[in-house]
Amino acid sequence: MSDRTMARQVLLFIWFLSLSSALGQVSYSIPEEMAKGSLVGNIAQDLGLDLKRLKSGKARIYTGDSAEYIELNKERGVLLIKERIDREALCGQTTPCALHLQIILENPMELFSVTIEIVDINDNTPSFEKGRIHFRISESAILGSKFTLEPAIDLDVGINGLQSYMLKPTDNFNLKFKNQPGDGKNVEMVLQKPLDREKQHDVILVLTAVDGGDPQLSGSIEIHISVLDANDNAPVFSQSVYKASVTENAPKDTIVSTVSATDADEGINSKIEYSITNMQDNVRQLFDINKDNGQVTVVGIIDFEKARNYEIRVQASDHGGLTDSCKIIVDVIDINDNTPVINIISKTNVIAENAMPDTVVIMINVQDPDSGENGKVQCSVNENIPFSLKSTNTNFFSLVTDSDLDRERESEYNISVTCADEGVPSLSSSVTLSLQISDVNDNAPVFEKSSYEASVQENNTPGLSIFTVRARDADFNQNARVSYILEDSSVNGVPVSSLVSVSADSGVIHAVRSFDYEQIKDFQFRVKAQDGGSPPLSSNASVKIIIQDQNDNAPQVLYPVQSGVSVVAEIVPRSADVGYLVTKVVAVDVDSGQNAWLSYKLQKATDRALFEVGAQNGEIRTVRQVTDKDAVKQRLTVVVEDNGQPSRSATVIVNVAVADSFPEVLSEFTDFTHDKEYNENLTFYLVLALAVVSCLFIVSIIAILSVKCYRWRRERMFYKSGANLPVIPYYPPLYADGTGTLQHVYNYEVCRTTDSRKSDLKYVRPCSESIISLDTSGTHTLTHAQRGKLNNDDSFDQVRIIL
C-alpha cells in the first residue's frame, strides 16, 4: 500500500468520523486480525458521556444476531476487541466491510449507533483451485486463438486483492485480460506463435497470480498443453453476455437460461460441450448446465437474502481443444418469505404510575431480511392503552408513555407489539410484553360519609364502643394503610380526648368516661384518616355524639322546703270555700323529655276528704267546705313522680293549720314533744363531737412534741458518740407538717323563738348549695338570701311559722 493511498484513507476516515459524530453516531476504522483486547476507541469521550453515566445506565452493546467481536469496558469507557476479526470470513468480497452495533443505556433509555469499519490487510495468498491446467491444442490452431484460464482466488479485496498474472515462458503464448487489466476475474491465454507438434509434443507453462499488497504475495499453477493435429475453427457463442432472472426459492430443475455456441468445423471437431467454469463462488452448487444443449437449471436453494445476483461463466469447447466463453448475469427476484424478527433490546418490567409522558419503557429492534416493500416494516401496539411506539432509528422502536398512568384504574398492562412488512401477502410477527404499574401515594383516604352522627345512653360504661368510622384508600399496600387520628379540639373547655378515643387501626370510637346528659347533651369533633404513604395524605370527617337521657334523677321538691329543725305550716281559715288554694308543691326534675314529666298525688292525709292535689300542677286545694269539726293540725304526704321507666319519685310533707287565729295555731304546733326531744338530742351530739375533736387535737400536739424531744435526744447522743446517722422523722397519721387542722369544718347557727325557754341549734349546709324553684317565667337558682322572698309570696296566702 502506497503512502499516498494511506493518506487518502486516513483523511477520508477523519471526515467520516466528524460527520458521524455530528449526526449522533460514532464510526471507527480498524484493521482486521487485531489481537484480543486491542483498543478500538474511547467511546465515552467520543459520545460525550461520563464514566458514571456508563455505570449507572448499565451500558451494554447490542449486535442483534451477529457474533460479538467488540466488548465495552465501562471502567475505562473504551471499546476493545473481544474476538479476532477475519474480514474475509465476515464480509467476503463485500466492500466496505463494517460492524454495526448499538450502545444501550438505561435510566433513562438511550441508544447510540456505532459503526466499525474493518480494513483489509494482505493476509491471503492468491491460489488456484486445481493443481494443474490441461489443454489439447491442434498444431493448426490459428494465431490469436484464445484459451480461457482458471482464475486465481484471492480473498483479500482492494489493493490487497489479485492484481495481475504472469506467464512463463512466453514463446508461443501471452496473456490477455478479457475485461480491464487487473480485473482478475477472467484471463485468457492467446496463441501468438504457431505450435509444431513435430518439434514439441507437450508444452509446459507456469501461470503466476500476483496481488498488490505489501509485501506482495503470489501463487502459481502449471499449464500442460498437448499439441494435436489440426482443428481449424473454435466454438463461438451467439452472445458474450446473457441476462436472466430467477425467483428465490425456485424449485430444482427450474430453467434459468440457455446458451448457444457454434463451431464451423465438421465431424468430431464441431461437437461442442458446455461447462460452468466458476471457481471462487458457490455458483456450481446452485446452478448446473447441460453439457450438450447449454441449458442452465437450478440445482440448489436460491436465497435473495444471501445473494441478489449471480454471474455464471460458461465455456464452450470442441473436441479439438478450441474454446470460447460467455457469462450469464442472473438476477434473483425477491419474494416475501421472511417474517419480521422482533428483538427486545431493553425492557422495564415496572413503571411508576406518575411517570412523565414520553418515558421510554421498552426498546425493540425489528429485522426483515427481505428487500424493497417486502423488507419495510411497520409496528403497532394494541389500542386503548396509554402507550405508543416511536421510531428512533432505522428498524429501532421505543415504546413510550403517551398519557397519564393510573394504577388504581389499571395495575398491569399486557402490551402486544405487532410488526408487519409491506409485502403481498404481508407477513407479521408479534410479541406480548407484561408491564406492572407501581403505586405512588396519589390518593387520600376517603370516608364513607363526610359527617357521622351517633347516640349513646348516659351513664355508659367507660371504654364502651360507640360506633365505627371507616375510610378507604384506593392506593396499594403501605400507601393504602389507613390510620385514624382524633383531632385536637375542646368541648366546653374540656379536651375532646378526655371524652372519646379513636382506635388507630379500626376507627372504632370508644367512650373514655361515663357521660351525664344533665352536664352535656351532645358534642362534635373531627376524626382524621391518614395513609401510610410518604408524604402521607389525609382527609377528615366530623362526628356528632348525642347523649341520650336516662331516668337517673328523682324529682327535687323546691317548695315547701323540708327542714328537720323547724316546722312549716300553711294556715287555712275555717271560712275557706271549696277549691280554696292552700299551697302549691313546686318540684323539678333535671332529666329531660318524659323523664322530666312530673305528676302529683296525695299519698296520705289526716283527712283525705278535705284536700286534693292537682295531678299536673301540684296545687293543694280544699275539696269541701271547712267546718268547725275539722282538726286544726292537718298533715298531708304528697308524692311527686316522674314519667320515666322505671319511674322515680320524691315525697314531701305539708303541714296545714285549720284555724282563724294565730294563737290557736301556736298552741297546737308547740306541743310536738318529739321535735323537742329531737332538738335536744341534736344539741347533745354536736357538743359531744366538738369535745372529741378537741381531745384529738390536744393528743396530736402532745405526740408531735414527744417526737421532737425524742429526735433531739437521739441527735445529741449520736453526736457525742461520733456517729453521723440519718434520723428519719416520724409523723402520726393525719399529721400535717406545720399547723395542725381538723379535717372537717362544721358551721352552726343558733335560732331563738319568742319563747325564751326554747332554742334550736341548726346545722347549715354549705353556702354553695342552692334551691331551684320553677315558676311560669322559667327556671331560676335562688340563694339563701332569696328564700325569704319565696316564703312571702302573696300568691299562696300563707304564713310560715318557725318554732
ZAMARGU-4260 file (C-alpha; in steps of 0.2 Angstrom, whole numbers, plus 5000, padded with zeros to 4 digits):
<rodrens>
0) 5000/5000/5000 | 5007/5017/4995 | 5009/5031/5007 | 4998/5042/4996 | 4984/5029/4996
5) 4986/5028/5015 | 4985/5046/5017 | 4969/5047/5007 | 4961/5034/5018 | 4966/5042/5034
10) 4959/5059/5028 | 4943/5050/5022 | 4941/5042/5039 | 4943/5058/5049 | 4930/5066/5038
15) 4918/5052/5040 | 4921/5051/5059 | 4917/5070/5061 | 4901/5068/5050 | 4895/5054/5060
20) 4898/5062/5077 | 4888/5077/5071 | 4874/5065/5067 | 4874/5057/5084 | 4884/5042/5078
25) 4902/5036/5080 | 4912/5027/5067 | 4929/5019/5069 | 4941/5010/5057 | 4952/4996/5062
30) 4962/4983/5053 | 4957/4965/5053 | 4966/4952/5063 | 4969/4963/5078 | 4974/4954/5094
35) 4961/4951/5108 | 4960/4966/5120 | 4966/4979/5107 | 4959/4996/5109 | 4946/5001/5096
40) 4941/5019/5103 | 4936/5029/5118 | 4918/5028/5116 | 4914/5038/5131 | 4924/5053/5126
45) 4918/5052/5108 | 4899/5051/5113 | 4902/5065/5127 | 4897/5053/5141 | 4903/5052/5159
50) 4910/5036/5165 | 4897/5037/5179 | 4883/5038/5166 | 4890/5022/5158 | 4889/5013/5175
55) 4873/5020/5181 | 4865/5017/5164 | 4871/4999/5164 | 4879/5002/5147 | 4879/4987/5135
60) 4882/4983/5117 | 4868/4976/5106 | 4873/4967/5090 | 4857/4958/5085 | 4860/4940/5080
65) 4878/4943/5074 | 4893/4937/5083 | 4900/4949/5097 | 4918/4954/5091 | 4918/4970/5101
70) 4916/4972/5120 | 4913/4988/5131 | 4925/4992/5146 | 4913/5003/5157 | 4928/5006/5169
75) 4938/5015/5156 | 4924/5019/5144 | 4933/5011/5129 | 4929/4998/5116 | 4940/4983/5115
80) 4942/4968/5103 | 4933/4953/5110 | 4937/4940/5097 | 4949/4941/5082 | 4940/4948/5067
85) 4943/4940/5049 | 4937/4952/5036 | 4936/4938/5023 | 4925/4927/5034 | 4914/4942/5040
90) 4911/4951/5023 | 4919/4940/5009 | 4921/4951/4994 | 4909/4965/5000 | 4917/4982/5002
95) 4917/4992/5013 | 4916/4979/5027 | 4909/4986/5043 | 4902/4980/5060 | 4886/4989/5065
100) 4882/4989/5084 | 4872/5000/5096 | 4876/5006/5114 | 4861/5004/5125 | 4859/5015/5141
105) 4845/5014/5154 | 4838/5026/5167 | 4834/5035/5155 | 4835/5024/5140 | 4846/5030/5126
110) 4853/5022/5110 | 4869/5026/5101 | 4874/5019/5084 | 4892/5014/5082 | 4900/5008/5065
115) 4917/5000/5065 | 4925/4998/5048 | 4936/4983/5046 | 4951/4987/5035 | 4958/4973/5024
120) 4976/4968/5027 | 4986/4957/5015 | 4984/4941/5024 | 4979/4929/5009 | 4990/4922/4995
125) 4982/4921/4978 | 4979/4902/4974 | 4971/4891/4961 | 4958/4878/4964 | 4966/4865/4954
130) 4984/4859/4954 | 4986/4859/4935 | 4978/4865/4920 | 4977/4854/4904 | 4974/4859/4886
135) 4974/4850/4870 | 4978/4862/4856 | 4979/4857/4837 | 4995/4862/4829 | 4985/4870/4816
140) 4977/4882/4828 | 4977/4899/4820 | 4986/4914/4828 | 4976/4924/4840 | 4966/4909/4847
145) 4961/4911/4865 | 4961/4899/4879 | 4952/4903/4895 | 4962/4900/4910 | 4956/4896/4928
150) 4956/4912/4938 | 4966/4913/4954 | 4957/4916/4970 | 4962/4930/4982 | 4951/4933/4997
155) 4958/4950/5000 | 4950/4965/4992 | 4956/4981/4985 | 4974/4984/4983 | 4977/4968/4993
160) 4967/4958/4981 | 4973/4949/4964 | 4981/4962/4953 | 4989/4953/4938 | 4996/4937/4930
165) 5012/4932/4923 | 5015/4918/4911 | 5032/4909/4908 | 5039/4905/4896 | 5031/4916/4883
170) 5037/4908/4867 | 5020/4903/4860 | 5008/4911/4871 | 5004/4928/4880 | 4991/4933/4892
175) 4975/4944/4888 | 4963/4951/4901 | 4946/4949/4894 | 4940/4964/4904 | 4951/4978/4911
180) 4969/4973/4916 | 4969/4969/4935 | 4951/4963/4935 | 4957/4946/4940 | 4941/4938/4936
185) 4944/4932/4918 | 4961/4929/4910 | 4964/4921/4893 | 4980/4914/4885 | 4982/4919/4867
190) 4992/4910/4854 | 5005/4921/4846 | 5016/4909/4838 | 5011/4893/4829 | 5014/4876/4838
195) 5023/4862/4829 | 5019/4845/4835 | 5034/4838/4827 | 5046/4849/4837 | 5037/4848/4853
200) 5023/4836/4858 | 5020/4844/4875 | 5022/4862/4881 | 5023/4866/4900 | 5019/4884/4905
205) 5018/4892/4923 | 5005/4904/4927 | 5008/4916/4942 | 4995/4926/4950 | 5001/4942/4960
210) 4992/4953/4972 | 4995/4971/4976 | 4999/4970/4994 | 5015/4975/5004 | 5024/4963/5004
215) 5017/4956/4988 | 5011/4938/4988 | 5009/4927/4973 | 5003/4909/4968 | 5007/4898/4953
220) 4999/4884/4943 | 5006/4873/4929 | 4998/4873/4912 | 5001/4857/4902 | 4997/4859/4883
225) 4996/4843/4872 | 4999/4848/4854 | 4986/4839/4842 | 4983/4838/4824 | 4974/4852/4815
230) 4957/4859/4821 | 4954/4875/4811 | 4938/4883/4820 | 4935/4887/4838 | 4917/4887/4845
235) 4909/4904/4845 | 4894/4910/4857 | 4880/4919/4850 | 4881/4932/4864 | 4895/4936/4875
240) 4883/4941/4889 | 4867/4933/4893 | 4854/4940/4906 | 4841/4930/4915 | 4831/4931/4931
245) 4826/4918/4944 | 4814/4919/4959 | 4821/4915/4975 | 4816/4898/4982 | 4813/4892/4964
250) 4811/4873/4964 | 4825/4862/4957 | 4827/4860/4938 | 4819/4877/4935 | 4827/4883/4918
255) 4836/4899/4921 | 4843/4902/4903 | 4850/4893/4888 | 4867/4897/4879 | 4872/4893/4862
260) 4888/4891/4853 | 4893/4886/4835 | 4908/4878/4828 | 4912/4879/4809 | 4921/4863/4809
265) 4914/4847/4804 | 4913/4830/4812 | 4920/4827/4829 | 4929/4844/4829 | 4912/4853/4828
270) 4904/4844/4843 | 4903/4857/4857 | 4902/4853/4876 | 4897/4867/4888 | 4903/4868/4906
275) 4902/4881/4920 | 4920/4887/4925 | 4916/4897/4941 | 4929/4893/4954 | 4928/4906/4968
280) 4910/4907/4972 | 4896/4894/4975 | 4888/4895/4958 | 4891/4877/4954 | 4882/4872/4969
285) 4867/4882/4964 | 4866/4880/4945 | 4870/4867/4933 | 4872/4867/4914 | 4868/4853/4901
290) 4884/4850/4893 | 4876/4845/4876 | 4862/4859/4874 | 4868/4873/4886 | 4853/4874/4896
295) 4856/4881/4914 | 4845/4875/4928 | 4843/4877/4947 | 4850/4863/4957 | 4852/4872/4974
300) 4842/4884/4985 | 4841/4902/4979 | 4841/4914/4993 | 4839/4933/4989 | 4845/4937/5006
305) 4862/4929/5003 | 4865/4935/4985 | 4854/4946/4974 | 4863/4941/4958 | 4875/4928/4951
310) 4887/4928/4937 | 4888/4911/4928 | 4904/4909/4917 | 4901/4896/4903 | 4914/4889/4892
315) 4911/4880/4876 | 4924/4868/4870 | 4926/4857/4854 | 4935/4841/4853 | 4949/4849/4845
320) 4953/4859/4861 | 4947/4876/4855 | 4936/4885/4867 | 4925/4901/4869 | 4917/4908/4884
325) 4902/4919/4889 | 4894/4924/4905 | 4876/4924/4911 | 4870/4938/4923 | 4856/4930/4934
330) 4846/4942/4944 | 4837/4935/4959 | 4819/4941/4962 | 4815/4943/4980 | 4799/4936/4987
335) 4791/4940/5004 | 4797/4924/5013 | 4804/4931/5029 | 4793/4937/5044 | 4799/4952/5054
340) 4810/4946/5069 | 4807/4956/5085 | 4822/4958/5097 | 4819/4965/5114 | 4834/4976/5117
345) 4830/4984/5134 | 4814/4982/5144 | 4807/4989/5160 | 4796/4977/5170 | 4789/4990/5182
350) 4785/5008/5179 | 4778/5021/5192 | 4761/5027/5189 | 4767/5045/5190 | 4780/5043/5176
355) 4781/5058/5164 | 4774/5057/5146 | 4787/5050/5133 | 4795/5039/5146 | 4804/5025/5137
360) 4798/5008/5143 | 4804/4996/5130 | 4816/4997/5116 | 4815/4984/5102 | 4824/4981/5086
365) 4815/4973/5071 | 4824/4964/5056 | 4817/4959/5040 | 4830/4952/5028 | 4818/4954/5013
370) 4821/4969/5001 | 4810/4983/4995 | 4792/4983/5000 | 4795/4966/5007 | 4808/4972/5020
375) 4799/4988/5025 | 4791/4985/5042 | 4778/4995/5052 | 4775/4991/5070 | 4760/4995/5081
380) 4753/4991/5098 | 4736/4986/5104 | 4723/5000/5106 | 4716/5009/5122 | 4732/5008/5131
385) 4742/5024/5137 | 4757/5018/5127 | 4763/5022/5109 | 4778/5016/5098 | 4790/5029/5091
390) 4804/5025/5078 | 4820/5031/5085 | 4831/5024/5071 | 4830/5013/5056 | 4822/4997/5062
395) 4823/5003/5080 | 4807/5007/5090 | 4804/5014/5108 | 4788/5010/5117 | 4784/5026/5127
400) 4770/5033/5138 | 4758/5045/5129 | 4746/5048/5143 | 4744/5048/5162 | 4745/5031/5171
405) 4734/5027/5185 | 4737/5011/5195 | 4720/5012/5203 | 4712/5011/5186 | 4724/4998/5178
410) 4738/4990/5188 | 4745/4979/5174 | 4746/4980/5155 | 4749/4966/5143 | 4756/4975/5128
415) 4755/4967/5111 | 4768/4973/5099 | 4764/4968/5081 | 4776/4971/5066 | 4771/4968/5048
420) 4780/4971/5032 | 4773/4978/5017 | 4774/4963/5005 | 4760/4954/4997 | 4754/4945/5006
425) 4760/4954/5021 | 4769/4944/5034 | 4769/4949/5053 | 4775/4943/5070 | 4770/4949/5087
430) 4776/4948/5105 | 4767/4951/5121 | 4775/4961/5135 | 4769/4962/5153 | 4771/4979/5162
435) 4767/4982/5180 | 4762/4999/5186 | 4769/5003/5203 | 4759/5013/5216 | 4763/5030/5222
440) 4753/5039/5235 | 4742/5049/5225 | 4725/5045/5233 | 4720/5052/5250 | 4709/5041/5261
445) 4690/5044/5258 | 4677/5042/5272 | 4661/5034/5268 | 4652/5050/5274 | 4658/5067/5277
450) 4649/5068/5293 | 4643/5055/5306 | 4630/5055/5320 | 4629/5043/5334 | 4620/5042/5350
455) 4625/5034/5367 | 4615/5032/5383 | 4621/5042/5398 | 4629/5033/5412 | 4638/5022/5400
460) 4652/5011/5405 | 4670/5019/5401 | 4678/5011/5386 | 4661/5007/5378 | 4662/5006/5359
465) 4650/5019/5352 | 4652/5016/5333 | 4665/5015/5319 | 4671/5027/5306 | 4678/5020/5290
470) 4689/5027/5276 | 4696/5018/5261 | 4711/5022/5251 | 4712/5017/5233 | 4731/5015/5233
475) 4741/4999/5237 | 4750/4991/5251 | 4758/5004/5263 | 4750/5018/5254 | 4733/5011/5257
480) 4736/5008/5275 | 4724/5020/5285 | 4726/5026/5302 | 4713/5036/5312 | 4718/5051/5322
485) 4707/5061/5334 | 4710/5079/5330 | 4713/5091/5345 | 4698/5101/5350 | 4688/5105/5366
490) 4671/5104/5372 | 4665/5117/5384 | 4683/5119/5389 | 4687/5101/5391 | 4699/5092/5378
495) 4689/5080/5367 | 4702/5067/5371 | 4695/5066/5388 | 4678/5061/5381 | 4681/5049/5367
500) 4696/5040/5359 | 4698/5033/5342 | 4706/5016/5338 | 4720/5020/5326 | 4718/5004/5316
505) 4700/5000/5316 | 4692/5018/5318 | 4681/5012/5332 | 4676/5027/5343 | 4676/5022/5362
510) 4669/5032/5376 | 4683/5037/5388 | 4671/5041/5403 | 4653/5040/5408 | 4643/5053/5401
515) 4630/5063/5410 | 4615/5070/5400 | 4612/5084/5413 | 4630/5090/5410 | 4632/5088/5391
520) 4619/5084/5379 | 4629/5082/5363 | 4646/5087/5356 | 4656/5087/5340 | 4674/5083/5335
525) 4684/5078/5319 | 4692/5062/5315 | 4707/5062/5303 | 4711/5047/5292 | 4729/5047/5286
530) 4738/5034/5275 | 4755/5027/5277 | 4762/5035/5261 | 4777/5046/5261 | 4772/5060/5262
535) 4756/5055/5270 | 4739/5060/5263 | 4724/5063/5274 | 4706/5068/5275 | 4694/5071/5289
540) 4676/5069/5294 | 4665/5077/5308 | 4657/5066/5321 | 4642/5071/5332 | 4639/5061/5348
545) 4621/5064/5355 | 4619/5059/5373 | 4603/5050/5377 | 4594/5054/5393 | 4591/5041/5406
550) 4579/5042/5421 | 4593/5044/5433 | 4587/5059/5443 | 4572/5059/5455 | 4561/5074/5456
555) 4568/5088/5468 | 4555/5097/5479 | 4558/5116/5479 | 4543/5120/5490 | 4538/5118/5503
560) 4556/5117/5510 | 4559/5102/5521 | 4568/5106/5537 | 4571/5095/5552 | 4574/5110/5563
565) 4558/5120/5561 | 4540/5116/5556 | 4532/5125/5542 | 4513/5126/5542 | 4500/5133/5530
570) 4485/5141/5538 | 4468/5138/5531 | 4454/5149/5538 | 4438/5139/5543 | 4429/5150/5531
575) 4438/5144/5516 | 4427/5139/5502 | 4428/5124/5491 | 4443/5125/5479 | 4452/5136/5491
580) 4471/5136/5486 | 4480/5130/5502 | 4498/5130/5494 | 4507/5123/5479 | 4520/5109/5479
585) 4534/5115/5467 | 4546/5102/5461 | 4558/5100/5446 | 4567/5085/5438 | 4584/5088/5429
590) 4580/5074/5417 | 4573/5078/5400 | 4558/5073/5390 | 4546/5061/5398 | 4558/5058/5411
595) 4555/5076/5417 | 4536/5075/5416 | 4530/5076/5434 | 4514/5071/5442 | 4507/5074/5459
600) 4496/5063/5470 | 4491/5063/5488 | 4498/5048/5497 | 4492/5051/5515 | 4482/5064/5524
605) 4474/5067/5541 | 4458/5070/5532 | 4458/5064/5514 | 4440/5071/5511 | 4446/5089/5514
610) 4461/5091/5502 | 4466/5086/5485 | 4482/5088/5475 | 4482/5094/5456 | 4490/5079/5447
615) 4499/5091/5434 | 4502/5107/5444 | 4504/5101/5462 | 4491/5113/5469 | 4483/5108/5485
620) 4465/5114/5486 | 4451/5111/5498 | 4438/5098/5492 | 4424/5103/5503 | 4419/5117/5515
625) 4429/5118/5530 | 4419/5115/5546 | 4422/5118/5565 | 4424/5099/5567 | 4439/5098/5556
630) 4456/5096/5566 | 4467/5111/5567 | 4483/5101/5563 | 4482/5093/5546 | 4497/5083/5539
635) 4497/5079/5521 | 4510/5067/5512 | 4512/5072/5493 | 4521/5060/5481 | 4530/5068/5466
640) 4533/5055/5452 | 4541/5057/5435 | 4536/5048/5419 | 4552/5038/5417 | 4555/5019/5415
645) 4557/5015/5429 | 4549/5030/5437 | 4557/5039/5451 | 4548/5049/5465 | 4550/5061/5480
650) 4539/5064/5495 | 4535/5080/5504 | 4526/5083/5520 | 4514/5098/5520 | 4508/5104/5537
655) 4491/5113/5536 | 4484/5123/5551 | 4465/5125/5550 | 4462/5140/5561 | 4456/5158/5561
660) 4469/5165/5574 | 4487/5164/5576 | 4487/5159/5595 | 4476/5144/5591 | 4489/5138/5578
665) 4504/5141/5590 | 4496/5131/5604 | 4493/5117/5593 | 4510/5116/5584 | 4521/5119/5600
670) 4515/5103/5608 | 4527/5092/5597 | 4537/5083/5611 | 4546/5073/5598 | 4553/5088/5590
675) 4559/5095/5606 | 4567/5079/5610 | 4575/5078/5593 | 4582/5096/5595 | 4589/5092/5612
680) 4597/5076/5606 | 4605/5085/5591 | 4612/5098/5603 | 4620/5084/5614 | 4628/5075/5599
685) 4635/5091/5592 | 4643/5096/5609 | 4650/5078/5611 | 4658/5079/5593 | 4666/5095/5597
690) 4674/5089/5613 | 4680/5073/5604 | 4688/5083/5591 | 4696/5095/5604 | 4704/5080/5613
695) 4711/5073/5597 | 4719/5089/5593 | 4727/5090/5610 | 4733/5072/5609 | 4741/5076/5592
700) 4750/5091/5599 | 4757/5081/5613 | 4763/5067/5601 | 4772/5080/5590 | 4781/5087/5605
705) 4786/5070/5611 | 4793/5065/5594 | 4803/5082/5593 | 4811/5079/5610 | 4815/5061/5606
710) 4824/5066/5590 | 4833/5080/5599 | 4840/5067/5612 | 4845/5055/5598 | 4854/5068/5589
715) 4864/5073/5605 | 4868/5055/5608 | 4874/5051/5590 | 4884/5067/5590 | 4893/5063/5606
720) 4897/5045/5600 | 4904/5051/5584 | 4890/5043/5574 | 4883/5053/5559 | 4867/5043/5556
725) 4852/5050/5547 | 4837/5052/5558 | 4820/5048/5549 | 4806/5059/5557 | 4790/5050/5562
730) 4773/5058/5559 | 4757/5051/5566 | 4743/5048/5554 | 4734/5063/5548 | 4748/5074/5554
735) 4752/5089/5543 | 4769/5097/5544 | 4765/5114/5551 | 4749/5120/5559 | 4738/5105/5563
740) 4720/5107/5556 | 4704/5097/5558 | 4698/5088/5543 | 4680/5094/5543 | 4673/5111/5546
745) 4656/5112/5555 | 4645/5128/5554 | 4632/5131/5567 | 4618/5143/5568 | 4608/5147/5584
750) 4590/5152/5582 | 4579/5158/5596 | 4560/5159/5597 | 4548/5171/5605 | 4548/5158/5620
755) 4565/5162/5628 | 4564/5145/5636 | 4567/5136/5619 | 4581/5137/5607 | 4587/5127/5591
760) 4604/5123/5586 | 4603/5121/5567 | 4616/5113/5555 | 4618/5124/5540 | 4623/5117/5523
765) 4637/5124/5513 | 4634/5141/5506 | 4636/5134/5488 | 4620/5124/5489 | 4605/5132/5481
770) 4587/5128/5480 | 4579/5128/5462 | 4562/5135/5460 | 4551/5133/5444 | 4538/5146/5440
775) 4529/5152/5425 | 4544/5163/5419 | 4556/5149/5418 | 4570/5141/5430 | 4579/5151/5442
780) 4593/5147/5455 | 4589/5155/5472 | 4602/5158/5486 | 4598/5158/5504 | 4596/5176/5504
785) 4582/5174/5492 | 4572/5161/5501 | 4563/5174/5511 | 4555/5181/5495 | 4548/5165/5491
790) 4541/5162/5508 | 4532/5179/5507 | 4524/5176/5490 | 4507/5183/5491 | 4500/5171/5479
795) 4500/5157/5491 | 4491/5167/5506 | 4502/5158/5518 | 4511/5161/5534 | 4527/5151/5538
800) 4530/5148/5556 | 4547/5143/5563 | 4546/5136/5581
</rodrens>
